[in-house]
Amino acid sequence: MKKTIAILGALDTKGQEYAFLKAEIEKRGCRTLVVNVGVIGDPLFTPDVRSDEVAEAGGVPLADLIAQRDRGQAMEVMTRGAAVVVKRLYEAGEIDGLISMGGGGGTIIGTSAMRALPVGFSKLMVSTIASGDTSAYVGTTDITMMPSIVDVAGLNRISRTIFTNAAGAICGMVLGDVAPAVEEKPLIAATMFGNTTRAVDNARKIMEANGYEVLVFHATGTGGRTMESLIESGFITGVLDITTTEWADEVCGGVLSAGAHRLEAAAQKGVPQVVTPACIDMCNFWAPETIPAKYSERLFYNWNPNVTLMRTNIVENQQMGEIFAEKLNTAQGPVMVFIPLGGFSEVDFPGKPFWWPEANQAFVDALKKHLRPDIPVEISDKDVNHLEFSRRVAEKLLEFLRNK
C-alpha cells in the first residue's frame, strides 16, 4: 500500500513551488495530500484540504480574514487551524508524513502543524531560517529542518535541487521501516552532561540489567524540556534526574536553560524519581565574548572554544536549593535527593577549578530547610561520577519502582 505524504503550504503565493514538490514526491511512488493555507488569492492548483477548511479549524471564517486584511491575525488563525487539520488527518490514519516549505511565516505555520504530531512521525520543514536558531520552531519534537538556501520563491537551478532533495528525503523517511523492538520495556528517563557521563552510564547499565530501557537526555535546555514533555505525556516509568544543571542557567541567565517548569512533570504525574544537583556548580555561556559584562569578575572555565562555564556562587546555590525544594514538594509519587558532596561535576572536586564546598553546602542547607520532611535526602562524601554514588542512585529508583 502506498504511503501518503501531506504537503502543507500557501498555494496562492507559492503554488508553482508546491506543484513541483508534489510531482517529485509522486514520481517516487508516494501519494500526496495537499493542505492549502493561503489566504491572499486562489490556489494555483486544487488542494485536498482547502484554506477555508483550515481557517474554520482555526476558529475564524476565511471570508473574515480576507475582508480584514490583517496579516497577523491571518497567520495566527491559519497556524492554529493547520495544527488541528493535520492532527485530524494523522488520527484518521490518512497520512504517513508531512512536509512544508517557506520563509518566516511559512515556517511558523508548518512547524506548528508538525509539533501537533507525535515523535517518530516523519516531518520535514524546508526553510529559509533552518540554519539559525530553530529552537522556537522545533520545540521538543523531532522535526527535520532543511535549509532552503534561496527563498522559496520561484523555481531556479538551486531551488529545484533543494526541492528535489526534499522530496527524496521525505519519501525516504516514510518508506523506511523501523525494526520492531524485540520486547517493549518500561522507559526510564535520565539526564546527562559531559561532566556526568560516567555516572549516567553506570546507572543506565544497572537499570538495563533490571529490565528497563533508558532514554538519556542531554541537559542542554531542549533536552530537559523534551524529557519533561515525555513524562507529562505518560511515556516514562521512572526518572534518573542526575544532571539538573539547566537550573543554573535559568537562575544565572545562561544559554542552556530548560525554563521555569523544569523538575515539575515527574512530581505532578507521580512518577518515581531520584534527583541529584549534578553540574549546578556551572552556568553555560558560549564563547567568552558573549558573557554578560555583569559577570566579568566571576570564575570561568573554558570547556571548549565555543562553551564557557561560569562557577555558580553561594547566593545562586542557595536560590537553587529553595527552587528544588519548591518543585519536589509537589511530588505525588516517591522521590529522593542524593547529594554528592565530594563534587557536583568533573571540575568540582578537590584540586579542580570549581571546587567550592561552601557554595555546594549553601544548596544543601537551603534544600533541607525548605524540603518536605517526608522527602529523604542522602548525603555522600563521593563525587557524582563515583561508581558507588551512581549505584546508590540507581538502586533507590529500582526500589521505588518495585514498591510502586
C-alpha angles and dihedrals in degrees: 000000000000120000118238121221120198115221113202120192152109105282093185098063100020102029095124092054093047092047088056092048092048091052092048092051093048090047087063093056102262128121120235132217111193122208115194118211096170117128105173102070149339119314118255089231135012114276127208091232115036125220091243088060090051092048091050089051087052091055103253129086114247091233090062092051091050092048095048095048091204107148093192094054092043091053091049094049096044091046090054093043095048091057091050094048096047093047090052091051091050094048090049090054092240099126136046100186143008131220131179137171134202154101125271097312095040091049092053092052095041098047093043088059091046092052088059089064126081128258110273096034109119112254128168127181118192103200144167089224098047093110094057133065102313098170092110090055101039097039112169096331134099098250112156111222118206119190110235091207090205126039118277090253117118134333121285137147092280100042093046089056093048094046091047090051090048091053090050091047097052092044090051090050096052095040094051112100116219110220108243116245113258088224132008106232128188111268124241120192118214131181122219142177129183085260093058102037095116093049095049094043091054094046091045092054091051092051093046091050087057096054103269131124113224125212110198117206121199106232095231100123096265089057093054093046091049092051092049089050093052091047090050090050091056099248097118127081099184140358130228096191094181097146114051096160092127088079090062089057092047092052097042100035096251126162099252103059118144091201135252095300097065112127093025108096100064091044094050095042093048092239113159110252143176117202134196129181093233115163095002083122087079139058118198128231131164122243116345094260090062095061114110113256092237089071096053093116096049129106114265138185123198103226091179136332091281102036126063121185122210120202111239114232135224096271093049092048091050089052091050091050089056092047094049090051092049092051097043093045088071092060115136092187139040117306136168134181122219119198119201099200089175088073139327092215145001090278096044110076133084112309094016124110098248097046104132111145093181091061092049091048090053088061092048094048094049092046094051092045094056103028121106109264092235094058108090124224120199117198119202130188088217126096120249094260096051108118092228091056096049090044091056091049093051094044092053092052089049089052091051091050094048091052096043 
